[in-house]
Amino acid sequence: MKNTKSIFEMIVDREIDAKIVYEDDLVISIEDINPVAPYHFLIIPKEKISTLNDLNNSHKELLNRIFEVARNIAKEFNFDQKGYRTIFNCNEYGGQTVYHIHLHLISGRKLGWPPG
Ligand code: 5GP
């Protein structure tokens, strides 16, 4: 799995289309193709990191950037004050389906808790 290109790498390389809302040297942010709420963005490192278990101290700047971008998007789309949820799913029990880490940024309605 490590040597095959992930769907998100293909988006970064413009091999498949996505609605890109933000991009810089470290991350890209897109609209989720199958939104679970009125706002559903993914903030994705350009470097393929398969799961949260693969993160280490060398990723501090990257993680900081991911959450900075999430805050900025929340402000830009005006749901920072109403609120939102950020989620990293990890492996089978976490419901991860794409093995290239991504932060879900979800808002636009009141979200239920606990998750199913
Ligand atoms: P996970 O289940 O791994 O936490 O989240 C993967 C997310 O990626 C899902 O919410 C799914 O809808 C989204 N996704 C999968 N393939 C594509 C794609 O080709 N384009 C976009 N924009 N989102 C995708």
Backbone and ligand atoms as CSV (ligand in chain L), in Angstrom:
chain,resi,resn,atom,element,x,y,z
A,1,MET,N,N,0.833,-1.214,0.000
A,1,MET,CA,C,0.000,0.000,0.000
A,1,MET,C,C,0.867,1.265,0.000
A,2,LYS,N,N,2.061,1.156,0.607
A,2,LYS,CA,C,2.933,2.336,0.726
A,2,LYS,C,C,3.393,2.851,-0.630
A,3,ASN,N,N,3.585,1.921,-1.615
A,3,ASN,CA,C,4.147,2.344,-2.890
A,3,ASN,C,C,3.096,2.739,-3.917
A,4,THR,N,N,1.827,2.441,-3.617
A,4,THR,CA,C,0.797,2.838,-4.584
A,4,THR,C,C,0.339,4.253,-4.253
A,5,LYS,N,N,-0.016,4.973,-5.306
A,5,LYS,CA,C,-0.433,6.364,-5.131
A,5,LYS,C,C,-1.831,6.394,-4.524
A,6,SER,N,N,-2.032,7.201,-3.545
A,6,SER,CA,C,-3.364,7.311,-2.951
A,6,SER,C,C,-4.223,8.246,-3.806
A,7,ILE,N,N,-5.526,8.147,-3.594
A,7,ILE,CA,C,-6.466,9.015,-4.311
A,7,ILE,C,C,-6.144,10.492,-4.032
A,8,PHE,N,N,-5.665,10.773,-2.828
A,8,PHE,CA,C,-5.363,12.172,-2.489
A,8,PHE,C,C,-4.071,12.635,-3.167
A,9,GLU,N,N,-3.110,11.749,-3.337
A,9,GLU,CA,C,-1.922,12.120,-4.124
A,9,GLU,C,C,-2.321,12.417,-5.572
A,10,MET,N,N,-3.267,11.662,-6.088
A,10,MET,CA,C,-3.733,11.912,-7.460
A,10,MET,C,C,-4.424,13.270,-7.567
A,11,ILE,N,N,-5.112,13.654,-6.503
A,11,ILE,CA,C,-5.742,14.984,-6.487
A,11,ILE,C,C,-4.665,16.063,-6.439
A,12,VAL,N,N,-3.654,15.876,-5.580
A,12,VAL,CA,C,-2.547,16.842,-5.503
A,12,VAL,C,C,-1.883,16.981,-6.876
A,13,ASP,N,N,-1.718,15.863,-7.573
A,13,ASP,CA,C,-1.049,15.869,-8.884
A,13,ASP,C,C,-1.991,16.209,-10.037
A,14,ARG,N,N,-3.220,16.554,-9.711
A,14,ARG,CA,C,-4.225,16.956,-10.710
A,14,ARG,C,C,-4.550,15.825,-11.698
A,15,GLU,N,N,-4.428,14.601,-11.212
A,15,GLU,CA,C,-4.786,13.467,-12.071
A,15,GLU,C,C,-6.261,13.144,-11.946
A,16,ILE,N,N,-6.864,13.520,-10.810
A,16,ILE,CA,C,-8.317,13.473,-10.711
A,16,ILE,C,C,-8.812,14.795,-10.134
A,17,ASP,N,N,-10.043,15.121,-10.495
A,17,ASP,CA,C,-10.608,16.423,-10.114
A,17,ASP,C,C,-11.091,16.436,-8.671
A,18,ALA,N,N,-11.021,17.619,-8.085
A,18,ALA,CA,C,-11.617,17.831,-6.770
A,18,ALA,C,C,-11.879,19.317,-6.640
A,19,LYS,N,N,-12.805,19.655,-5.752
A,19,LYS,CA,C,-13.041,21.073,-5.457
A,19,LYS,C,C,-12.033,21.496,-4.407
A,20,ILE,N,N,-10.996,22.161,-4.865
A,20,ILE,CA,C,-9.899,22.563,-3.974
A,20,ILE,C,C,-10.252,23.911,-3.347
A,21,VAL,N,N,-10.190,23.972,-2.022
A,21,VAL,CA,C,-10.498,25.243,-1.349
A,21,VAL,C,C,-9.246,25.921,-0.816
A,22,TYR,N,N,-8.153,25.158,-0.696
A,22,TYR,CA,C,-6.905,25.746,-0.182
A,22,TYR,C,C,-5.746,24.820,-0.536
A,23,GLU,N,N,-4.592,25.445,-0.791
A,23,GLU,CA,C,-3.388,24.646,-1.052
A,23,GLU,C,C,-2.158,25.453,-0.677
A,24,ASP,N,N,-1.173,24.799,-0.069
A,24,ASP,CA,C,0.131,25.438,0.147
A,24,ASP,C,C,1.215,24.376,-0.009
A,25,ASP,N,N,2.401,24.663,0.506
A,25,ASP,CA,C,3.510,23.715,0.304
A,25,ASP,C,C,3.307,22.395,1.052
A,26,LEU,N,N,2.552,22.410,2.141
A,26,LEU,CA,C,2.419,21.203,2.968
A,26,LEU,C,C,1.084,20.484,2.836
A,27,VAL,N,N,0.028,21.237,2.573
A,27,VAL,CA,C,-1.310,20.623,2.603
A,27,VAL,C,C,-2.175,21.060,1.428
A,28,ILE,N,N,-3.214,20.258,1.210
A,28,ILE,CA,C,-4.264,20.655,0.268
A,28,ILE,C,C,-5.593,20.418,0.995
A,29,SER,N,N,-6.567,21.269,0.721
A,29,SER,CA,C,-7.878,21.066,1.322
A,29,SER,C,C,-8.923,21.031,0.221
A,30,ILE,N,N,-9.807,20.049,0.322
A,30,ILE,CA,C,-10.830,19.846,-0.714
A,30,ILE,C,C,-12.192,19.647,-0.065
A,31,GLU,N,N,-13.235,19.807,-0.886
A,31,GLU,CA,C,-14.576,19.432,-0.423
A,31,GLU,C,C,-14.701,17.915,-0.510
A,32,ASP,N,N,-15.276,17.302,0.512
A,32,ASP,CA,C,-15.491,15.858,0.476
A,32,ASP,C,C,-16.510,15.526,-0.616
A,33,ILE,N,N,-16.227,14.462,-1.363
A,33,ILE,CA,C,-17.101,14.086,-2.481
A,33,ILE,C,C,-18.456,13.568,-1.980
A,34,ASN,N,N,-18.488,13.131,-0.742
A,34,ASN,CA,C,-19.711,12.556,-0.172
A,34,ASN,C,C,-19.983,13.201,1.183
A,35,PRO,N,N,-20.395,14.483,1.168
A,35,PRO,CA,C,-20.479,15.238,2.422
A,35,PRO,C,C,-21.518,14.666,3.383
A,36,VAL,N,N,-21.177,14.677,4.672
A,36,VAL,CA,C,-22.105,14.192,5.693
A,36,VAL,C,C,-22.841,15.340,6.381
A,37,ALA,N,N,-22.545,16.567,5.964
A,37,ALA,CA,C,-23.171,17.760,6.538
A,37,ALA,C,C,-23.012,18.878,5.494
A,38,PRO,N,N,-23.691,20.020,5.696
A,38,PRO,CA,C,-23.598,21.095,4.706
A,38,PRO,C,C,-22.162,21.531,4.399
A,39,TYR,N,N,-21.288,21.486,5.388
A,39,TYR,CA,C,-19.870,21.744,5.146
A,39,TYR,C,C,-19.079,20.501,5.513
A,40,HIS,N,N,-18.309,20.016,4.572
A,40,HIS,CA,C,-17.462,18.841,4.849
A,40,HIS,C,C,-16.193,18.967,3.999
A,41,PHE,N,N,-15.136,19.397,4.658
A,41,PHE,CA,C,-13.845,19.560,3.983
A,41,PHE,C,C,-12.874,18.502,4.492
A,42,LEU,N,N,-11.867,18.240,3.664
A,42,LEU,CA,C,-10.771,17.371,4.082
A,42,LEU,C,C,-9.495,18.182,3.995
A,43,ILE,N,N,-8.686,18.135,5.029
A,43,ILE,CA,C,-7.382,18.797,5.016
A,43,ILE,C,C,-6.334,17.686,5.002
A,44,ILE,N,N,-5.538,17.698,3.957
A,44,ILE,CA,C,-4.724,16.526,3.617
A,44,ILE,C,C,-3.257,16.924,3.465
A,45,PRO,N,N,-2.354,16.224,4.145
A,45,PRO,CA,C,-0.936,16.504,3.890
A,45,PRO,C,C,-0.551,16.073,2.477
A,46,LYS,N,N,0.315,16.817,1.839
A,46,LYS,CA,C,0.749,16.407,0.501
A,46,LYS,C,C,1.589,15.132,0.581
A,47,GLU,N,N,2.338,15.011,1.686
A,47,GLU,CA,C,3.104,13.785,1.912
A,47,GLU,C,C,2.139,12.674,2.295
A,48,LYS,N,N,2.293,11.516,1.658
A,48,LYS,CA,C,1.411,10.411,2.022
A,48,LYS,C,C,1.858,9.786,3.341
A,49,ILE,N,N,1.018,9.933,4.348
A,49,ILE,CA,C,1.210,9.283,5.644
A,49,ILE,C,C,-0.010,8.379,5.775
A,50,SER,N,N,0.192,7.087,5.893
A,50,SER,CA,C,-0.939,6.156,5.749
A,50,SER,C,C,-1.976,6.273,6.854
A,51,THR,N,N,-1.517,6.256,8.102
A,51,THR,CA,C,-2.474,6.355,9.218
A,51,THR,C,C,-1.894,7.246,10.308
A,52,LEU,N,N,-2.739,7.574,11.251
A,52,LEU,CA,C,-2.292,8.396,12.381
A,52,LEU,C,C,-1.154,7.710,13.150
A,53,ASN,N,N,-1.122,6.384,13.088
A,53,ASN,CA,C,-0.059,5.637,13.778
A,53,ASN,C,C,1.321,5.915,13.195
A,54,ASP,N,N,1.370,6.461,11.991
A,54,ASP,CA,C,2.656,6.719,11.330
A,54,ASP,C,C,3.192,8.116,11.601
A,55,LEU,N,N,2.470,8.896,12.390
A,55,LEU,CA,C,2.961,10.236,12.717
A,55,LEU,C,C,4.074,10.164,13.753
A,56,ASN,N,N,4.997,11.118,13.681
A,56,ASN,CA,C,6.046,11.203,14.694
A,56,ASN,C,C,6.420,12.669,14.891
A,57,ASN,N,N,7.440,12.899,15.692
A,57,ASN,CA,C,7.802,14.279,16.053
A,57,ASN,C,C,8.245,15.124,14.868
A,58,SER,N,N,8.612,14.485,13.769
A,58,SER,CA,C,9.016,15.269,12.594
A,58,SER,C,C,7.802,15.917,11.919
A,59,HIS,N,N,6.597,15.541,12.345
A,59,HIS,CA,C,5.388,16.066,11.712
A,59,HIS,C,C,4.734,17.201,12.493
A,60,LYS,N,N,5.485,17.775,13.448
A,60,LYS,CA,C,4.881,18.835,14.273
A,60,LYS,C,C,4.400,20.009,13.436
A,61,GLU,N,N,5.255,20.471,12.523
A,61,GLU,CA,C,4.882,21.625,11.692
A,61,GLU,C,C,3.671,21.297,10.826
A,62,LEU,N,N,3.680,20.088,10.286
A,62,LEU,CA,C,2.570,19.658,9.439
A,62,LEU,C,C,1.252,19.648,10.218
A,63,LEU,N,N,1.286,19.073,11.410
A,63,LEU,CA,C,0.058,19.003,12.213
A,63,LEU,C,C,-0.432,20.393,12.595
A,64,ASN,N,N,0.519,21.245,12.928
A,64,ASN,CA,C,0.155,22.623,13.244
A,64,ASN,C,C,-0.513,23.289,12.042
A,65,ARG,N,N,0.052,23.044,10.867
A,65,ARG,CA,C,-0.509,23.639,9.647
A,65,ARG,C,C,-1.922,23.102,9.374
A,66,ILE,N,N,-2.095,21.794,9.542
A,66,ILE,CA,C,-3.411,21.196,9.279
A,66,ILE,C,C,-4.487,21.878,10.125
A,67,PHE,N,N,-4.199,22.067,11.405
A,67,PHE,CA,C,-5.214,22.679,12.275
A,67,PHE,C,C,-5.344,24.182,12.034
A,68,GLU,N,N,-4.266,24.821,11.627
A,68,GLU,CA,C,-4.348,26.239,11.261
A,68,GLU,C,C,-5.265,26.408,10.047
A,69,VAL,N,N,-5.089,25.534,9.050
A,69,VAL,CA,C,-5.930,25.601,7.852
A,69,VAL,C,C,-7.386,25.318,8.220
A,70,ALA,N,N,-7.619,24.356,9.108
A,70,ALA,CA,C,-8.995,24.065,9.539
A,70,ALA,C,C,-9.628,25.305,10.171
A,71,ARG,N,N,-8.885,25.974,11.041
A,71,ARG,CA,C,-9.438,27.183,11.684
A,71,ARG,C,C,-9.733,28.268,10.648
A,72,ASN,N,N,-8.820,28.415,9.694
A,72,ASN,CA,C,-9.013,29.445,8.666
A,72,ASN,C,C,-10.218,29.153,7.778
A,73,ILE,N,N,-10.399,27.896,7.431
A,73,ILE,CA,C,-11.567,27.543,6.596
A,73,ILE,C,C,-12.856,27.773,7.387
A,74,ALA,N,N,-12.846,27.408,8.660
A,74,ALA,CA,C,-14.032,27.626,9.500
A,74,ALA,C,C,-14.398,29.113,9.529
A,75,LYS,N,N,-13.386,29.958,9.588
A,75,LYS,CA,C,-13.627,31.403,9.582
A,75,LYS,C,C,-14.126,31.862,8.224
A,76,GLU,N,N,-13.446,31.396,7.177
A,76,GLU,CA,C,-13.785,31.806,5.807
A,76,GLU,C,C,-15.234,31.441,5.465
A,77,PHE,N,N,-15.681,30.272,5.899
A,77,PHE,CA,C,-17.041,29.829,5.574
A,77,PHE,C,C,-18.027,30.175,6.698
A,78,ASN,N,N,-17.495,30.931,7.664
A,78,ASN,CA,C,-18.348,31.542,8.681
A,78,ASN,C,C,-19.066,30.550,9.596
A,79,PHE,N,N,-18.405,29.447,9.909
A,79,PHE,CA,C,-19.002,28.551,10.900
A,79,PHE,C,C,-18.096,28.385,12.123
A,80,ASP,N,N,-17.103,29.265,12.238
A,80,ASP,CA,C,-16.182,29.156,13.381
A,80,ASP,C,C,-16.898,29.408,14.703
A,81,GLN,N,N,-17.843,30.328,14.723
A,81,GLN,CA,C,-18.513,30.651,15.987
A,81,GLN,C,C,-19.618,29.663,16.325
A,82,LYS,N,N,-20.387,29.228,15.315
A,82,LYS,CA,C,-21.430,28.210,15.561
A,82,LYS,C,C,-20.799,26.906,16.010
A,83,GLY,N,N,-19.676,26.569,15.361
A,83,GLY,CA,C,-18.945,25.373,15.762
A,83,GLY,C,C,-18.798,24.350,14.648
A,84,TYR,N,N,-17.969,23.388,14.920
A,84,TYR,CA,C,-17.634,22.378,13.904
A,84,TYR,C,C,-16.973,21.197,14.582
A,85,ARG,N,N,-16.753,20.160,13.809
A,85,ARG,CA,C,-16.055,18.983,14.339
A,85,ARG,C,C,-14.875,18.645,13.440
A,86,THR,N,N,-13.765,18.247,14.069
A,86,THR,CA,C,-12.603,17.777,13.310
A,86,THR,C,C,-12.328,16.339,13.711
A,87,ILE,N,N,-12.050,15.518,12.717
A,87,ILE,CA,C,-11.880,14.079,12.979
A,87,ILE,C,C,-10.775,13.501,12.101
A,88,PHE,N,N,-9.905,12.720,12.727
A,88,PHE,CA,C,-9.005,11.828,11.997
A,88,PHE,C,C,-9.503,10.412,12.260
A,89,ASN,N,N,-9.965,9.708,11.264
A,89,ASN,CA,C,-10.311,8.304,11.451
A,89,ASN,C,C,-9.050,7.458,11.306
A,90,CYS,N,N,-8.901,6.449,12.155
A,90,CYS,CA,C,-7.705,5.603,12.082
A,90,CYS,C,C,-8.084,4.123,12.009
A,91,ASN,N,N,-7.670,3.515,10.905
A,91,ASN,CA,C,-7.818,2.062,10.702
A,91,ASN,C,C,-9.282,1.598,10.774
A,92,GLU,N,N,-9.448,0.295,10.848
A,92,GLU,CA,C,-10.779,-0.301,10.664
A,92,GLU,C,C,-11.807,0.210,11.677
A,93,TYR,N,N,-11.480,0.149,12.955
A,93,TYR,CA,C,-12.465,0.538,13.959
A,93,TYR,C,C,-12.761,2.029,13.919
A,94,GLY,N,N,-11.809,2.811,13.458
A,94,GLY,CA,C,-12.035,4.253,13.340
A,94,GLY,C,C,-12.803,4.622,12.077
A,95,GLY,N,N,-12.996,3.640,11.195
A,95,GLY,CA,C,-13.757,3.910,9.966
A,95,GLY,C,C,-12.940,4.535,8.855
A,96,GLN,N,N,-11.611,4.349,8.890
A,96,GLN,CA,C,-10.769,4.927,7.840
A,96,GLN,C,C,-10.946,4.137,6.543
A,97,THR,N,N,-11.152,4.850,5.453
A,97,THR,CA,C,-11.303,4.178,4.153
A,97,THR,C,C,-10.202,4.570,3.170
A,98,VAL,N,N,-9.615,5.756,3.370
A,98,VAL,CA,C,-8.513,6.189,2.500
A,98,VAL,C,C,-7.249,6.231,3.359
A,99,TYR,N,N,-6.251,5.425,2.951
A,99,TYR,CA,C,-5.052,5.281,3.781
A,99,TYR,C,C,-3.978,6.307,3.414
A,100,HIS,N,N,-4.379,7.539,3.621
A,100,HIS,CA,C,-3.531,8.733,3.462
A,100,HIS,C,C,-4.209,9.727,4.402
A,101,ILE,N,N,-3.579,10.012,5.533
A,101,ILE,CA,C,-4.309,10.723,6.591
A,101,ILE,C,C,-4.924,12.030,6.100
A,102,HIS,N,N,-6.040,12.381,6.709
A,102,HIS,CA,C,-6.788,13.582,6.335
A,102,HIS,C,C,-7.650,13.969,7.525
A,103,LEU,N,N,-7.713,15.254,7.763
A,103,LEU,CA,C,-8.576,15.754,8.829
A,103,LEU,C,C,-9.924,16.118,8.219
A,104,HIS,N,N,-10.995,15.516,8.732
A,104,HIS,CA,C,-12.345,15.925,8.325
A,104,HIS,C,C,-12.696,17.204,9.084
A,105,LEU,N,N,-13.257,18.170,8.390
A,105,LEU,CA,C,-13.752,19.409,9.003
A,105,LEU,C,C,-15.221,19.521,8.601
A,106,ILE,N,N,-16.094,19.363,9.600
A,106,ILE,CA,C,-17.523,19.184,9.323
A,106,ILE,C,C,-18.342,20.215,10.103
A,107,SER,N,N,-19.294,20.838,9.414
A,107,SER,CA,C,-20.163,21.794,10.098
A,107,SER,C,C,-21.411,22.071,9.260
A,108,GLY,N,N,-22.187,23.060,9.727
A,108,GLY,CA,C,-23.379,23.481,9.001
A,108,GLY,C,C,-24.664,22.937,9.611
A,109,ARG,N,N,-24.547,22.072,10.581
A,109,ARG,CA,C,-25.711,21.596,11.345
A,109,ARG,C,C,-25.190,21.084,12.683
A,110,LYS,N,N,-26.092,20.942,13.621
A,110,LYS,CA,C,-25.686,20.405,14.928
A,110,LYS,C,C,-25.426,18.913,14.777
A,111,LEU,N,N,-24.248,18.495,15.180
A,111,LEU,CA,C,-23.832,17.110,14.976
A,111,LEU,C,C,-24.143,16.263,16.205
A,112,GLY,N,N,-24.529,15.029,15.975
A,112,GLY,CA,C,-24.855,14.133,17.088
A,112,GLY,C,C,-23.616,13.593,17.785
A,113,TRP,N,N,-23.804,13.135,18.989
A,113,TRP,CA,C,-22.757,12.483,19.758
A,113,TRP,C,C,-23.397,11.494,20.699
A,114,PRO,N,N,-22.915,10.302,20.926
A,114,PRO,CA,C,-21.679,9.758,20.386
A,114,PRO,C,C,-21.835,9.287,18.943
A,115,PRO,N,N,-20.700,9.096,18.234
A,115,PRO,CA,C,-20.759,8.601,16.872
A,115,PRO,C,C,-21.270,7.161,16.870
A,116,GLY,N,N,-21.808,6.710,15.769
A,116,GLY,CA,C,-22.370,5.357,15.680
A,116,GLY,C,C,-21.297,4.290,15.665
L,1,5GP,P1,P,-12.101,8.216,5.805
L,1,5GP,O1,O,-13.250,7.251,5.693
L,1,5GP,O2,O,-10.831,7.554,5.294
L,1,5GP,O3,O,-11.938,8.862,7.128
L,1,5GP,O4,O,-12.457,9.402,4.828
L,1,5GP,C1,C,-12.266,9.363,3.444
L,1,5GP,C2,C,-13.114,10.470,2.883
L,1,5GP,O5,O,-12.653,10.751,1.581
L,1,5GP,C3,C,-14.590,10.110,2.770
L,1,5GP,O6,O,-15.355,11.062,3.495
L,1,5GP,C4,C,-14.860,10.138,1.279
L,1,5GP,O7,O,-16.131,10.641,0.955
L,1,5GP,C5,C,-13.750,11.031,0.757
L,1,5GP,N1,N,-13.325,10.732,-0.590
L,1,5GP,C6,C,-12.996,9.491,-1.081
L,1,5GP,N2,N,-12.625,9.594,-2.373
L,1,5GP,C7,C,-12.718,10.898,-2.693
L,1,5GP,C8,C,-12.462,11.619,-3.908
L,1,5GP,O8,O,-12.077,11.080,-4.941
L,1,5GP,N3,N,-12.671,12.957,-3.875
L,1,5GP,C9,C,-13.087,13.601,-2.746
L,1,5GP,N4,N,-13.241,14.919,-2.844
L,1,5GP,N5,N,-13.336,12.958,-1.595
L,1,5GP,C10,C,-13.154,11.626,-1.572
